[in-house]
Amino acid sequence: MTRDRGPGARPAPRIRDARPDETAAAVVARAEGEGRDVHVVPGGSTRRETLDLFAQSLGLPDWFGHNLDALADCLHELALEASEPVELVWDGVAALEASDAATYAGVRSVLAEVAEEHEDFHVTVVHR
């Protein structure tokens, strides 16, 4: 369902980068204030660590295959099963972005895909 924001209005972004001065705690407080169910996923420094952190932080099912396709499947499922809007805060991604830019880009692409397909699934990426 698309919300009417008036003529020529652009929809609110569902994936955004936190401002440089914005902490993860501030992002969480803002999202909770907007009525979202907040999930914080710490950033890892490798592909394996990053996917492990998603699995641990979100309580992903045993069948999660620790690859980007499985991550997408699990996030789509999370979005579909949510009873209220969701905010996923991916916190501390600078190390991964510096050490494995391809994995960073891949995870970000998955997050953007899920956010685009599910109106009530929002993502904030915190670079630090």
C-alpha positions as CSV (number, residue, x, y, z in Angstrom):
1,M,0.0,0.0,0.0
2,T,1.5,3.3,-1.0
3,R,0.9,6.3,1.2
4,D,-0.3,9.5,-0.5
5,R,2.2,12.2,0.3
6,G,0.6,14.8,-2.0
7,P,1.2,15.9,-5.6
8,G,4.8,15.4,-6.7
9,A,5.9,14.1,-3.3
10,R,8.6,11.4,-3.2
11,P,8.1,8.4,-0.9
12,A,10.3,8.3,2.2
13,P,13.4,6.3,1.6
14,R,13.4,2.9,3.2
15,I,17.2,2.5,3.2
16,R,19.4,5.4,4.3
17,D,22.8,6.2,5.6
18,A,23.0,7.7,9.0
19,R,24.5,11.1,9.2
20,P,28.1,11.1,10.3
21,D,27.2,12.6,13.7
22,E,24.2,10.2,14.2
23,T,24.8,7.3,16.6
24,A,23.1,3.9,16.4
25,A,21.4,4.7,19.7
26,A,19.9,7.9,18.1
27,V,18.8,5.9,15.0
28,V,17.1,3.3,17.3
29,A,15.4,6.0,19.4
30,R,14.1,7.7,16.2
31,A,12.8,4.5,14.8
32,E,11.1,3.4,18.0
33,G,9.5,6.8,18.2
34,E,8.1,6.2,14.8
35,G,6.5,3.0,16.0
36,R,8.9,0.6,14.3
37,D,10.2,-2.8,15.7
38,V,13.9,-2.2,15.7
39,H,16.6,-4.9,15.0
40,V,20.3,-3.9,15.4
41,V,22.8,-6.0,13.4
42,P,26.5,-5.2,14.2
43,G,28.8,-4.9,11.2
44,G,31.5,-7.6,10.8
45,S,34.9,-7.3,9.2
46,T,34.6,-10.3,6.9
47,R,31.8,-12.0,4.8
48,R,31.5,-14.9,7.2
49,E,31.4,-12.7,10.3
50,T,28.9,-10.4,8.8
51,L,26.5,-13.2,7.8
52,D,27.0,-14.8,11.3
53,L,26.1,-11.5,12.9
54,F,22.9,-11.3,10.8
55,A,22.0,-14.8,11.8
56,Q,22.7,-14.2,15.5
57,S,21.1,-10.8,15.8
58,L,17.9,-11.7,13.9
59,G,17.6,-15.2,15.1
60,L,17.6,-16.6,11.6
61,P,16.4,-20.2,11.1
62,D,18.7,-23.2,11.0
63,W,18.3,-23.5,7.3
64,F,20.0,-20.1,6.8
65,G,22.8,-20.9,4.4
66,H,25.2,-18.1,5.2
67,N,25.1,-16.6,1.7
68,L,23.4,-13.6,0.2
69,D,20.5,-15.4,-1.4
70,A,19.6,-17.1,1.9
71,L,20.0,-13.7,3.7
72,A,17.5,-12.2,1.2
73,D,15.1,-15.1,1.7
74,C,15.2,-14.7,5.5
75,L,14.8,-10.9,5.4
76,H,11.8,-11.2,3.0
77,E,10.3,-13.7,5.5
78,L,11.0,-11.3,8.4
79,A,9.3,-8.5,6.5
80,L,6.3,-10.6,5.6
81,E,5.7,-11.9,9.1
82,A,6.2,-8.6,10.9
83,S,3.1,-7.3,12.7
84,E,4.4,-3.7,12.7
85,P,6.9,-1.7,10.6
86,V,10.5,-2.9,10.9
87,E,13.7,-0.9,11.1
88,L,16.9,-2.8,10.6
89,V,19.9,-0.9,11.8
90,W,23.2,-2.2,10.3
91,D,25.7,-0.7,12.7
92,G,29.4,-0.3,12.3
93,V,29.9,-1.2,8.7
94,A,33.1,0.7,8.0
95,A,35.5,-2.2,8.7
96,L,33.6,-4.4,6.2
97,E,33.4,-1.7,3.6
98,A,37.2,-1.1,3.9
99,S,38.2,-4.8,3.9
100,D,35.7,-6.4,1.6
101,A,33.9,-3.9,-0.5
102,A,32.2,-6.6,-2.6
103,T,30.5,-8.2,0.4
104,Y,29.5,-4.8,1.8
105,A,27.9,-3.9,-1.6
106,G,26.2,-7.3,-1.8
107,V,24.7,-7.1,1.7
108,R,23.6,-3.5,1.0
109,S,22.0,-4.6,-2.3
110,V,20.0,-7.3,-0.4
111,L,18.9,-4.8,2.2
112,A,17.8,-2.4,-0.5
113,E,15.9,-5.1,-2.4
114,V,14.0,-6.1,0.7
115,A,13.3,-2.5,1.7
116,E,12.0,-1.8,-1.9
117,E,9.7,-4.8,-2.0
118,H,8.2,-4.3,1.5
119,E,6.9,-0.9,2.3
120,D,7.2,-1.4,6.1
121,F,10.8,-2.6,6.1
122,H,13.2,0.2,6.6
123,V,17.0,0.1,6.8
124,T,19.6,2.5,8.3
125,V,23.3,1.9,7.7
126,V,25.6,3.4,10.3
127,H,29.1,3.9,9.1
128,R,31.7,3.9,11.9
